[in-house]
Amino acid sequence: MKPNLSSGVQALAARVMRVSAVLVVPIAFGACTWFTDFKRQPKIDPWEPLSQNDADTTTPPRGQPKFSVPMQGTSSAAYAISYAPLPGVIDSFSVVPNPVPVDERSLENGRKNFQINCSVCHGVNGMGNGLATKYGMAGISLMNERASGFTDGYIYGMIRNGRGVMPSYNRIEEADRWDVVNYVRTLQGKTTFKADTSPAGYPGQNGTNVPGPSQTAPTKPVPYLHPTITLTPGSSGVNSATMGGGKEKQQ
């Protein structure tokens, strides 16, 4: 009986196809970068500002991560004085000296923080006629004799810990709190400067019209390298969800 050449050729061809598939599949899949749209979506890198323009007044600055390790240190250790809003605790701040001189920089920063955090109750002039008084909140004037008699450290302590109906404004950073104290003193007429009570900006405005980034956390941003996106084989181009809008180099 003659051998069936057709069957032999078919078997050999099938074997070659299987071997080829085994060799080609790893090469093909190894050349692909999977899920590129997931890994390379438009994003802001850690500490990268949303805008690279320092004069941008419409884009918010990016603060530093909460509980980060300070680079410049603090004027007093955070653990040295309790955060409890108790009279005795706040009284202990009375002897803490104000380490920040009264100057234009301090007053401008204090004005921004005061108008954002304090004026809603105390009023932009410190007269205790803020917007919250229209809704039943008791207006606390900073212009009376009692408030004028507080030491800088005591006012700082009330901002830090809160007291009575006033909540803690520890979200205002340590150095900024002293700027607020200087601004309050200027409102009270206790400095040689005239307090600027004009709005620092309109509601919703950001950029240079609001306090800058953290001063008590890492302040050096990571470099923004603008990485090149490599397209996977067979891609027709960068889609609308990827960075650069199709301007990256295709390999």
C-alpha angles and dihedrals in degrees: 000000000000117000116254101248092182093060091047093051091048092050091048091048091050091050092050090050092052093048091047091051091051090052099041100045097063091046093049095046093041090058092056127088105215124222095003091164090058096046098041104040119144106279145152113248118228111295092356110141117236088235128036090206113095091200093056108125097180103056121072119238118239115244122212125264115282115257092017118156112266119241098197099038125227134272090239130016112259092229095051095083126034121248092221113127092231125137094235092050093049091044087060089065091062093089095048107111122228106249096189119085119226107252139135094274093051094046094048092051091044091051092054093049093043095051092047099044110017111029094071087075106015096040127235090279094043091246095128094250100116125148092265091067088070088064098050102275112140110247113234113202120214091195099071125102094256095054091044089056095058116107120240090250092052093052088047090052093051091051090049100044106018123226135216110335091350113095124215115278094193086136084081103085122245097255091043091053090061089051088054089051090052090049092050089050089052091050087053091053093245097127134057092249129088113237115243106220097172115118114275088214143331122277111287095017115130138167115074092355092074131054114287130242126305119298096189098053133057105307102184109095123218114257116263105224101179094226120218115246116225113208121222118248111278096024114141092209144300111312124226092265096060127086120270099022095254099318095115122107116267119216 
